[in-house]
Amino acid sequence: MRKYILTFCALTCFVLTTNAQTKKDNKTKTEKASSLQVKTLNKGTAKIENIQAYQVYGESFDIKNTLTKNELGKLYDNMKNGDSLENIQFTSTIESVCKKKGCWMKVDLGKGEEQSFVRFKDYGFFMPLDGEKANVIVHGKAFVSEVSIEKLRHYAEDAGKSKEEIAKITKPQLQYNFEADGVYLKEN
């Protein structure tokens, strides 16, 4: 029995150390896409040129079946509160980034004012605070959810909105969300 307990403790310590190290590595992990084994399969309709010009944040991923921002917008049109789609990747442009630490971004969906709110899996990585207008390729899970007034006000505060603008938020909002496990950011 003692042997099993020691083995369990050793395995638990290994798993905890490995998970902590992985999270630490993901927070600081940035590498050139040219050093990755990236496959450009062009089965999606998004055209990606010069992948070597992109910096990797989070986990790297193969470029395949990549949607355009308009195609992602159409996917969201067919979703309702609680729906989600896994292993989605799309190209877009960053419209805004959290000004406190880069822990979220809003990206263009080709639908005017409507944008997708992108957070990063397990807060494992962050985007540069000056990332607006940069082109990105994003990989992860698309989902639709209702966002509470409190969260909307928190996000508005993070975005640097005035107290007057924040006070105007008085009802929950249906939001197009995305949880990214990896982002390729095109360097300017």
Secondary structure, DSSP 4 states (H G I P E B T S, - for coil): -HHHHHHHHHHHHHHHHHHHHHHHHHHH-EEEGGGS---B---SS-----GGGEEEEES---B-SPBPHHHHHHHHHT--TT-EEEEEEEEEEEEEE-TTT--EEEEEEEETTEEEEEEEGGG-----TT-TT-EEEEEEEEEEEEE-HHHHHHHHHHTT--HHHHHT--S-EEEEEEEEEEEEEE--
